[in-house]
């Protein structure tokens, strides 16, 4: 988190190149099986990222959809856009 001289706060994050669809189509070979292999690996990471969020914090994303995941050139999936995330409080 950074502060400006005007007192505004902003967050700087890394640039993550690909949408889920772009990554799967660009890295898949010609075969249908390869396309599904890449898609399964990405989907598993998507689920693992949500699981990690819930295990290591008290936050709930509240806007999980394919558009809120990005993939870097190494195939690592990132959950993004925490704009409407909220704390989960167990009473």
Biopython code that builds the backbone (N, CA, C, O; Angstrom):
import numpy as np
from Bio.PDB.StructureBuilder import StructureBuilder

atoms = [
    (1, "UNK", "N", (0.854, -1.162, 0.000)),
    (1, "UNK", "CA", (0.000, 0.000, 0.000)),
    (1, "UNK", "C", (0.902, 1.226, 0.000)),
    (1, "UNK", "O", (1.878, 1.297, 0.747)),
    (2, "UNK", "N", (0.565, 2.178, -0.838)),
    (2, "UNK", "CA", (1.331, 3.415, -0.950)),
    (2, "UNK", "C", (0.414, 4.605, -0.716)),
    (2, "UNK", "O", (-0.780, 4.559, -1.012)),
    (3, "UNK", "N", (0.997, 5.674, -0.177)),
    (3, "UNK", "CA", (0.261, 6.920, 0.030)),
    (3, "UNK", "C", (0.810, 7.977, -0.920)),
    (3, "UNK", "O", (2.008, 8.008, -1.203)),
    (4, "UNK", "N", (-0.067, 8.835, -1.406)),
    (4, "UNK", "CA", (0.354, 9.969, -2.222)),
    (4, "UNK", "C", (0.416, 11.202, -1.334)),
    (4, "UNK", "O", (-0.033, 11.177, -0.188)),
    (5, "UNK", "N", (0.966, 12.262, -1.860)),
    (5, "UNK", "CA", (1.026, 13.505, -1.083)),
    (5, "UNK", "C", (-0.368, 14.061, -0.811)),
    (5, "UNK", "O", (-0.561, 14.827, 0.133)),
    (6, "UNK", "N", (-1.333, 13.677, -1.634)),
    (6, "UNK", "CA", (-2.716, 14.130, -1.435)),
    (6, "UNK", "C", (-3.465, 13.266, -0.431)),
    (6, "UNK", "O", (-4.642, 13.504, -0.162)),
    (7, "UNK", "N", (-2.795, 12.270, 0.121)),
    (7, "UNK", "CA", (-3.420, 11.422, 1.122)),
    (7, "UNK", "C", (-4.219, 10.264, 0.564)),
    (7, "UNK", "O", (-4.928, 9.586, 1.307)),
    (8, "UNK", "N", (-4.114, 10.030, -0.734)),
    (8, "UNK", "CA", (-4.814, 8.897, -1.345)),
    (8, "UNK", "C", (-3.942, 7.653, -1.272)),
    (8, "UNK", "O", (-2.719, 7.720, -1.393)),
    (9, "UNK", "N", (-4.592, 6.531, -1.073)),
    (9, "UNK", "CA", (-3.877, 5.259, -1.015)),
    (9, "UNK", "C", (-4.102, 4.475, -2.292)),
    (9, "UNK", "O", (-5.173, 4.541, -2.895)),
    (10, "UNK", "N", (-3.088, 3.734, -2.697)),
    (10, "UNK", "CA", (-3.226, 2.863, -3.858)),
    (10, "UNK", "C", (-2.351, 1.638, -3.669)),
    (10, "UNK", "O", (-1.390, 1.651, -2.900)),
    (11, "UNK", "N", (-2.696, 0.600, -4.372)),
    (11, "UNK", "CA", (-2.009, -0.678, -4.276)),
    (11, "UNK", "C", (-1.351, -0.972, -5.616)),
    (11, "UNK", "O", (-1.979, -0.843, -6.667)),
    (12, "UNK", "N", (-0.092, -1.364, -5.573)),
    (12, "UNK", "CA", (0.644, -1.712, -6.786)),
    (12, "UNK", "C", (0.803, -3.227, -6.820)),
    (12, "UNK", "O", (1.279, -3.830, -5.859)),
    (13, "UNK", "N", (0.404, -3.835, -7.931)),
    (13, "UNK", "CA", (0.536, -5.283, -8.091)),
    (13, "UNK", "C", (1.258, -5.589, -9.387)),
    (13, "UNK", "O", (1.453, -4.711, -10.228)),
    (14, "UNK", "N", (1.647, -6.821, -9.539)),
    (14, "UNK", "CA", (2.318, -7.213, -10.775)),
    (14, "UNK", "C", (1.327, -7.363, -11.916)),
    (14, "UNK", "O", (0.137, -7.591, -11.700)),
    (15, "UNK", "N", (1.836, -7.232, -13.134)),
    (15, "UNK", "CA", (1.023, -7.430, -14.318)),
    (15, "UNK", "C", (0.976, -8.920, -14.630)),
    (15, "UNK", "O", (2.018, -9.571, -14.703)),
    (16, "UNK", "N", (-0.218, -9.460, -14.813)),
    (16, "UNK", "CA", (-0.383, -10.872, -15.143)),
    (16, "UNK", "C", (-1.006, -10.934, -16.529)),
    (16, "UNK", "O", (-2.109, -10.437, -16.756)),
    (17, "UNK", "N", (-0.275, -11.554, -17.453)),
    (17, "UNK", "CA", (-0.542, -11.427, -18.880)),
    (17, "UNK", "C", (-1.890, -11.900, -19.397)),
    (17, "UNK", "O", (-2.543, -11.171, -20.143)),
    (18, "UNK", "N", (-2.321, -13.082, -19.029)),
    (18, "UNK", "CA", (-3.392, -13.749, -19.767)),
    (18, "UNK", "C", (-4.701, -13.873, -18.993)),
    (18, "UNK", "O", (-4.714, -14.022, -17.771)),
    (19, "UNK", "N", (-5.800, -13.806, -19.744)),
    (19, "UNK", "CA", (-7.081, -14.243, -19.205)),
    (19, "UNK", "C", (-7.060, -15.775, -19.214)),
    (19, "UNK", "O", (-6.190, -16.380, -19.841)),
    (20, "UNK", "N", (-7.997, -16.392, -18.532)),
    (20, "UNK", "CA", (-8.063, -17.850, -18.502)),
    (20, "UNK", "C", (-8.200, -18.405, -19.923)),
    (20, "UNK", "O", (-7.458, -19.306, -20.315)),
    (21, "UNK", "N", (-9.140, -17.870, -20.683)),
    (21, "UNK", "CA", (-9.386, -18.359, -22.034)),
    (21, "UNK", "C", (-8.163, -18.173, -22.930)),
    (21, "UNK", "O", (-7.783, -19.093, -23.654)),
    (22, "UNK", "N", (-7.541, -16.985, -22.888)),
    (22, "UNK", "CA", (-6.370, -16.724, -23.721)),
    (22, "UNK", "C", (-5.224, -17.675, -23.404)),
    (22, "UNK", "O", (-4.564, -18.186, -24.308)),
    (23, "UNK", "N", (-4.992, -17.908, -22.116)),
    (23, "UNK", "CA", (-3.900, -18.807, -21.733)),
    (23, "UNK", "C", (-4.151, -20.221, -22.245)),
    (23, "UNK", "O", (-3.250, -20.845, -22.804)),
    (24, "UNK", "N", (-5.354, -20.723, -22.062)),
    (24, "UNK", "CA", (-5.666, -22.094, -22.482)),
    (24, "UNK", "C", (-5.528, -22.233, -23.992)),
    (24, "UNK", "O", (-4.949, -23.209, -24.469)),
    (25, "UNK", "N", (-6.042, -21.287, -24.742)),
    (25, "UNK", "CA", (-5.972, -21.393, -26.207)),
    (25, "UNK", "C", (-4.556, -21.180, -26.730)),
    (25, "UNK", "O", (-4.174, -21.813, -27.714)),
    (26, "UNK", "N", (-3.769, -20.315, -26.108)),
    (26, "UNK", "CA", (-2.412, -20.051, -26.597)),
    (26, "UNK", "C", (-1.423, -21.150, -26.241)),
    (26, "UNK", "O", (-0.456, -21.366, -26.970)),
    (27, "UNK", "N", (-1.645, -21.841, -25.142)),
    (27, "UNK", "CA", (-0.673, -22.848, -24.713)),
    (27, "UNK", "C", (-1.063, -24.271, -25.099)),
    (27, "UNK", "O", (-0.254, -25.189, -24.965)),
    (28, "UNK", "N", (-2.259, -24.461, -25.563)),
    (28, "UNK", "CA", (-2.703, -25.797, -25.960)),
    (28, "UNK", "C", (-2.157, -26.143, -27.341)),
    (28, "UNK", "O", (-2.015, -25.278, -28.205)),
    (29, "UNK", "N", (-1.859, -27.400, -27.527)),
    (29, "UNK", "CA", (-1.434, -27.871, -28.846)),
    (29, "UNK", "C", (-2.678, -28.053, -29.713)),
    (29, "UNK", "O", (-3.771, -27.612, -29.355)),
    (30, "UNK", "N", (-2.498, -28.687, -30.818)),
    (30, "UNK", "CA", (-3.594, -28.881, -31.776)),
    (30, "UNK", "C", (-4.680, -29.850, -31.302)),
    (30, "UNK", "O", (-5.820, -29.772, -31.760)),
    (31, "UNK", "N", (-4.338, -30.752, -30.399)),
    (31, "UNK", "CA", (-5.281, -31.809, -30.055)),
    (31, "UNK", "C", (-6.295, -31.358, -29.005)),
    (31, "UNK", "O", (-6.019, -30.489, -28.178)),
    (32, "UNK", "N", (-7.430, -31.948, -29.062)),
    (32, "UNK", "CA", (-8.495, -31.672, -28.098)),
    (32, "UNK", "C", (-8.081, -32.119, -26.699)),
    (32, "UNK", "O", (-8.410, -31.462, -25.712)),
    (33, "UNK", "N", (-7.361, -33.235, -26.615)),
    (33, "UNK", "CA", (-6.929, -33.757, -25.318)),
    (33, "UNK", "C", (-5.986, -32.772, -24.628)),
    (33, "UNK", "O", (-6.079, -32.566, -23.418)),
    (34, "UNK", "N", (-5.084, -32.167, -25.393)),
    (34, "UNK", "CA", (-4.155, -31.208, -24.807)),
    (34, "UNK", "C", (-4.902, -29.979, -24.299)),
    (34, "UNK", "O", (-4.585, -29.457, -23.230)),
    (35, "UNK", "N", (-5.876, -29.524, -25.047)),
    (35, "UNK", "CA", (-6.692, -28.389, -24.625)),
    (35, "UNK", "C", (-7.341, -28.675, -23.272)),
    (35, "UNK", "O", (-7.316, -27.828, -22.379)),
    (36, "UNK", "N", (-7.915, -29.853, -23.119)),
    (36, "UNK", "CA", (-8.573, -30.203, -21.858)),
    (36, "UNK", "C", (-7.571, -30.427, -20.740)),
    (36, "UNK", "O", (-7.885, -30.152, -19.582)),
    (37, "UNK", "N", (-6.378, -30.916, -21.045)),
    (37, "UNK", "CA", (-5.342, -31.070, -20.015)),
    (37, "UNK", "C", (-4.946, -29.716, -19.445)),
    (37, "UNK", "O", (-4.841, -29.558, -18.229)),
    (38, "UNK", "N", (-4.728, -28.749, -20.314)),
    (38, "UNK", "CA", (-4.380, -27.399, -19.857)),
    (38, "UNK", "C", (-5.547, -26.802, -19.077)),
    (38, "UNK", "O", (-5.338, -26.201, -18.023)),
    (39, "UNK", "N", (-6.753, -26.956, -19.570)),
    (39, "UNK", "CA", (-7.938, -26.417, -18.890)),
    (39, "UNK", "C", (-8.107, -27.032, -17.502)),
    (39, "UNK", "O", (-8.463, -26.327, -16.557)),
    (40, "UNK", "N", (-7.857, -28.328, -17.366)),
    (40, "UNK", "CA", (-7.975, -28.983, -16.055)),
    (40, "UNK", "C", (-6.943, -28.446, -15.078)),
    (40, "UNK", "O", (-7.255, -28.228, -13.908)),
    (41, "UNK", "N", (-5.714, -28.229, -15.542)),
    (41, "UNK", "CA", (-4.661, -27.690, -14.665)),
    (41, "UNK", "C", (-5.019, -26.284, -14.191)),
    (41, "UNK", "O", (-4.820, -25.944, -13.025)),
    (42, "UNK", "N", (-5.541, -25.484, -15.090)),
    (42, "UNK", "CA", (-5.945, -24.126, -14.733)),
    (42, "UNK", "C", (-7.118, -24.162, -13.753)),
    (42, "UNK", "O", (-7.113, -23.442, -12.755)),
    (43, "UNK", "N", (-8.112, -24.986, -14.029)),
    (43, "UNK", "CA", (-9.292, -25.086, -13.154)),
    (43, "UNK", "C", (-8.906, -25.535, -11.748)),
    (43, "UNK", "O", (-9.447, -25.032, -10.764)),
    (44, "UNK", "N", (-7.979, -26.472, -11.654)),
    (44, "UNK", "CA", (-7.530, -26.939, -10.338)),
    (44, "UNK", "C", (-6.875, -25.801, -9.569)),
    (44, "UNK", "O", (-7.123, -25.643, -8.373)),
    (45, "UNK", "N", (-6.046, -25.012, -10.233)),
    (45, "UNK", "CA", (-5.415, -23.871, -9.562)),
    (45, "UNK", "C", (-6.438, -22.816, -9.150)),
    (45, "UNK", "O", (-6.287, -22.167, -8.115)),
    (46, "UNK", "N", (-7.474, -22.648, -9.960)),
    (46, "UNK", "CA", (-8.529, -21.700, -9.604)),
    (46, "UNK", "C", (-9.180, -22.130, -8.285)),
    (46, "UNK", "O", (-9.372, -21.314, -7.384)),
    (47, "UNK", "N", (-9.512, -23.399, -8.186)),
    (47, "UNK", "CA", (-10.137, -23.908, -6.965)),
    (47, "UNK", "C", (-9.192, -23.826, -5.776)),
    (47, "UNK", "O", (-9.605, -23.480, -4.669)),
    (48, "UNK", "N", (-7.922, -24.146, -6.007)),
    (48, "UNK", "CA", (-6.933, -24.081, -4.930)),
    (48, "UNK", "C", (-6.741, -22.653, -4.424)),
    (48, "UNK", "O", (-6.523, -22.448, -3.230)),
    (49, "UNK", "N", (-6.820, -21.663, -5.316)),
    (49, "UNK", "CA", (-6.648, -20.278, -4.881)),
    (49, "UNK", "C", (-7.807, -19.836, -3.991)),
    (49, "UNK", "O", (-7.603, -19.107, -3.020)),
    (50, "UNK", "N", (-9.014, -20.275, -4.317)),
    (50, "UNK", "CA", (-10.166, -19.951, -3.472)),
    (50, "UNK", "C", (-10.041, -20.657, -2.127)),
    (50, "UNK", "O", (-10.313, -20.066, -1.082)),
    (51, "UNK", "N", (-9.631, -21.915, -2.156)),
    (51, "UNK", "CA", (-9.442, -22.665, -0.918)),
    (51, "UNK", "C", (-8.393, -21.996, -0.027)),
    (51, "UNK", "O", (-8.591, -21.875, 1.182)),
    (52, "UNK", "N", (-7.292, -21.568, -0.614)),
    (52, "UNK", "CA", (-6.240, -20.912, 0.160)),
    (52, "UNK", "C", (-6.727, -19.601, 0.770)),
    (52, "UNK", "O", (-6.410, -19.291, 1.918)),
    (53, "UNK", "N", (-7.490, -18.841, 0.008)),
    (53, "UNK", "CA", (-8.057, -17.598, 0.530)),
    (53, "UNK", "C", (-8.897, -17.868, 1.772)),
    (53, "UNK", "O", (-8.790, -17.149, 2.765)),
    (54, "UNK", "N", (-9.723, -18.892, 1.719)),
    (54, "UNK", "CA", (-10.609, -19.200, 2.842)),
    (54, "UNK", "C", (-9.865, -19.800, 4.027)),
    (54, "UNK", "O", (-10.257, -19.581, 5.173)),
    (55, "UNK", "N", (-8.803, -20.550, 3.770)),
    (55, "UNK", "CA", (-8.049, -21.170, 4.864)),
    (55, "UNK", "C", (-7.127, -20.182, 5.576)),
    (55, "UNK", "O", (-6.917, -20.292, 6.784)),
    (56, "UNK", "N", (-6.579, -19.224, 4.840)),
    (56, "UNK", "CA", (-5.555, -18.344, 5.406)),
    (56, "UNK", "C", (-6.059, -16.952, 5.765)),
    (56, "UNK", "O", (-5.284, -16.121, 6.240)),
    (57, "UNK", "N", (-7.323, -16.687, 5.550)),
    (57, "UNK", "CA", (-7.839, -15.358, 5.881)),
    (57, "UNK", "C", (-9.303, -15.461, 6.289)),
    (57, "UNK", "O", (-9.891, -16.542, 6.300)),
    (58, "UNK", "N", (-9.862, -14.329, 6.617)),
    (58, "UNK", "CA", (-11.283, -14.280, 6.978)),
    (58, "UNK", "C", (-12.095, -13.648, 5.856)),
    (58, "UNK", "O", (-13.245, -13.258, 6.063)),
    (59, "UNK", "N", (-11.499, -13.542, 4.661)),
    (59, "UNK", "CA", (-12.168, -12.867, 3.546)),
    (59, "UNK", "C", (-12.888, -13.826, 2.613)),
    (59, "UNK", "O", (-12.461, -14.958, 2.388)),
    (60, "UNK", "N", (-13.999, -13.328, 2.079)),
    (60, "UNK", "CA", (-14.780, -14.019, 1.071)),
    (60, "UNK", "C", (-14.757, -13.137, -0.173)),
    (60, "UNK", "O", (-15.044, -11.944, -0.084)),
    (61, "UNK", "N", (-14.423, -13.698, -1.319)),
    (61, "UNK", "CA", (-14.249, -12.918, -2.544)),
    (61, "UNK", "C", (-15.562, -12.317, -3.032)),
    (61, "UNK", "O", (-15.595, -11.129, -3.351)),
    (62, "UNK", "N", (-16.604, -13.062, -3.102)),
    (62, "UNK", "CA", (-17.962, -12.663, -3.486)),
    (62, "UNK", "C", (-18.155, -12.300, -4.954)),
    (62, "UNK", "O", (-19.214, -11.795, -5.326)),
    (63, "UNK", "N", (-17.151, -12.548, -5.795)),
    (63, "UNK", "CA", (-17.313, -12.283, -7.226)),
    (63, "UNK", "C", (-16.453, -13.253, -8.035)),
    (63, "UNK", "O", (-15.718, -12.848, -8.935)),
    (64, "UNK", "N", (-16.557, -14.524, -7.703)),
    (64, "UNK", "CA", (-15.748, -15.541, -8.372)),
    (64, "UNK", "C", (-16.366, -15.848, -9.733)),
    (64, "UNK", "O", (-17.498, -16.320, -9.835)),
    (65, "UNK", "N", (-15.587, -15.567, -10.768)),
    (65, "UNK", "CA", (-15.980, -15.843, -12.147)),
    (65, "UNK", "C", (-14.700, -15.902, -12.980)),
    (65, "UNK", "O", (-13.667, -15.391, -12.548)),
    (66, "UNK", "N", (-14.746, -16.507, -14.151)),
    (66, "UNK", "CA", (-13.521, -16.650, -14.953)),
    (66, "UNK", "C", (-12.788, -15.335, -15.208)),
    (66, "UNK", "O", (-11.559, -15.322, -15.272)),
    (67, "UNK", "N", (-13.510, -14.244, -15.352)),
    (67, "UNK", "CA", (-12.890, -12.952, -15.627)),
    (67, "UNK", "C", (-12.049, -12.443, -14.468)),
    (67, "UNK", "O", (-11.218, -11.556, -14.659)),
    (68, "UNK", "N", (-12.245, -12.984, -13.270)),
    (68, "UNK", "CA", (-11.494, -12.549, -12.098)),
    (68, "UNK", "C", (-10.325, -13.467, -11.763)),
    (68, "UNK", "O", (-9.859, -13.513, -10.625)),
    (69, "UNK", "N", (-9.868, -14.187, -12.759)),
    (69, "UNK", "CA", (-8.642, -14.967, -12.658)),
    (69, "UNK", "C", (-7.738, -14.570, -13.811)),
    (69, "UNK", "O", (-8.212, -14.296, -14.913)),
    (70, "UNK", "N", (-6.443, -14.538, -13.557)),
    (70, "UNK", "CA", (-5.450, -14.264, -14.599)),
    (70, "UNK", "C", (-4.377, -15.343, -14.492)),
    (70, "UNK", "O", (-4.208, -15.965, -13.444)),
    (71, "UNK", "N", (-3.651, -15.556, -15.599)),
    (71, "UNK", "CA", (-2.602, -16.577, -15.643)),
    (71, "UNK", "C", (-1.333, -15.931, -16.177)),
    (71, "UNK", "O", (-1.369, -15.217, -17.179)),
    (72, "UNK", "N", (-0.191, -16.185, -15.495)),
    (72, "UNK", "CA", (1.069, -15.636, -15.991)),
    (72, "UNK", "C", (1.684, -16.562, -17.034)),
    (72, "UNK", "O", (1.143, -17.631, -17.319)),
    (73, "UNK", "N", (2.799, -16.157, -17.593)),
    (73, "UNK", "CA", (3.427, -16.922, -18.680)),
    (73, "UNK", "C", (3.955, -18.278, -18.224)),
    (73, "UNK", "O", (4.251, -19.135, -19.057)),
    (74, "UNK", "N", (4.076, -18.483, -16.917)),
    (74, "UNK", "CA", (4.510, -19.772, -16.376)),
    (74, "UNK", "C", (3.344, -20.698, -16.034)),
    (74, "UNK", "O", (3.554, -21.831, -15.600)),
    (75, "UNK", "N", (2.118, -20.217, -16.229)),
    (75, "UNK", "CA", (0.945, -21.036, -15.943)),
    (75, "UNK", "C", (0.410, -20.901, -14.535)),
    (75, "UNK", "O", (-0.470, -21.667, -14.142)),
    (76, "UNK", "N", (0.913, -19.951, -13.761)),
    (76, "UNK", "CA", (0.422, -19.736, -12.393)),
    (76, "UNK", "C", (-0.844, -18.885, -12.452)),
    (76, "UNK", "O", (-0.875, -17.840, -13.102)),
    (77, "UNK", "N", (-1.882, -19.347, -11.766)),
    (77, "UNK", "CA", (-3.191, -18.684, -11.763)),
    (77, "UNK", "C", (-3.283, -17.735, -10.565)),
    (77, "UNK", "O", (-2.852, -18.070, -9.462)),
    (78, "UNK", "N", (-3.848, -16.557, -10.796)),
    (78, "UNK", "CA", (-4.042, -15.543, -9.765)),
    (78, "UNK", "C", (-5.514, -15.164, -9.681)),
    (78, "UNK", "O", (-6.175, -14.960, -10.699)),
    (79, "UNK", "N", (-6.012, -15.074, -8.466)),
    (79, "UNK", "CA", (-7.354, -14.566, -8.209)),
    (79, "UNK", "C", (-7.240, -13.052, -8.048)),
    (79, "UNK", "O", (-6.438, -12.574, -7.245)),
    (80, "UNK", "N", (-8.036, -12.293, -8.808)),
    (80, "UNK", "CA", (-7.928, -10.830, -8.789)),
    (80, "UNK", "C", (-9.280, -10.201, -8.462)),
    (80, "UNK", "O", (-10.276, -10.901, -8.280)),
    (81, "UNK", "N", (-9.300, -8.889, -8.393)),
    (81, "UNK", "CA", (-10.495, -8.074, -8.217)),
    (81, "UNK", "C", (-11.225, -8.383, -6.914)),
    (81, "UNK", "O", (-12.251, -9.062, -6.894)),
    (82, "UNK", "N", (-10.668, -7.866, -5.840)),
    (82, "UNK", "CA", (-11.256, -8.042, -4.527)),
    (82, "UNK", "C", (-12.140, -6.850, -4.152)),
    (82, "UNK", "O", (-12.332, -6.550, -2.974)),
    (83, "UNK", "N", (-12.673, -6.177, -5.178)),
    (83, "UNK", "CA", (-13.442, -4.953, -4.960)),
    (83, "UNK", "C", (-14.657, -5.112, -4.073)),
    (83, "UNK", "O", (-14.984, -4.188, -3.328)),
    (84, "UNK", "N", (-15.340, -6.244, -4.119)),
    (84, "UNK", "CA", (-16.514, -6.421, -3.257)),
    (84, "UNK", "C", (-16.295, -7.527, -2.219)),
    (84, "UNK", "O", (-17.246, -8.024, -1.616)),
    (85, "UNK", "N", (-15.029, -7.900, -2.022)),
    (85, "UNK", "CA", (-14.715, -8.922, -0.994)),
    (85, "UNK", "C", (-15.095, -8.378, 0.374)),
    (85, "UNK", "O", (-15.121, -7.169, 0.601)),
    (86, "UNK", "N", (-15.388, -9.296, 1.270)),
    (86, "UNK", "CA", (-15.744, -8.895, 2.618)),
    (86, "UNK", "C", (-15.257, -9.910, 3.618)),
    (86, "UNK", "O", (-14.936, -11.049, 3.279)),
    (87, "UNK", "N", (-15.211, -9.478, 4.841)),
    (87, "UNK", "CA", (-14.777, -10.355, 5.933)),
    (87, "UNK", "C", (-15.918, -11.293, 6.300)),
    (87, "UNK", "O", (-17.080, -10.889, 6.360)),
    (88, "UNK", "N", (-15.572, -12.539, 6.541)),
    (88, "UNK", "CA", (-16.531, -13.533, 6.992)),
    (88, "UNK", "C", (-16.405, -13.623, 8.505)),
    (88, "UNK", "O", (-15.344, -13.958, 9.031)),
    (89, "UNK", "N", (-17.466, -13.330, 9.181)),
    (89, "UNK", "CA", (-17.464, -13.363, 10.644)),
    (89, "UNK", "C", (-18.394, -14.465, 11.099)),
    (89, "UNK", "O", (-19.592, -14.435, 10.816)),
    (90, "UNK", "N", (-17.853, -15.422, 11.793)),
    (90, "UNK", "CA", (-18.624, -16.553, 12.292)),
    (90, "UNK", "C", (-19.148, -16.230, 13.670)),
    (90, "UNK", "O", (-18.376, -16.054, 14.612)),
    (91, "UNK", "N", (-20.457, -16.152, 13.788)),
    (91, "UNK", "CA", (-21.060, -15.814, 15.090)),
    (91, "UNK", "C", (-21.212, -17.019, 15.967)),
    (91, "UNK", "O", (-21.701, -16.906, 17.091)),
]
sb = StructureBuilder()
sb.init_structure("model")
sb.init_model(0)
sb.init_chain("A")
sb.init_seg("    ")
for serial, (resi, resn, name, xyz) in enumerate(atoms, 1):
    if name == "N":
        sb.init_residue(resn, " ", resi, " ")
    sb.init_atom(name, np.array(xyz, "f"), 0.0, 1.0, " ", f" {name:<3s}", serial, name[0])
structure = sb.get_structure()
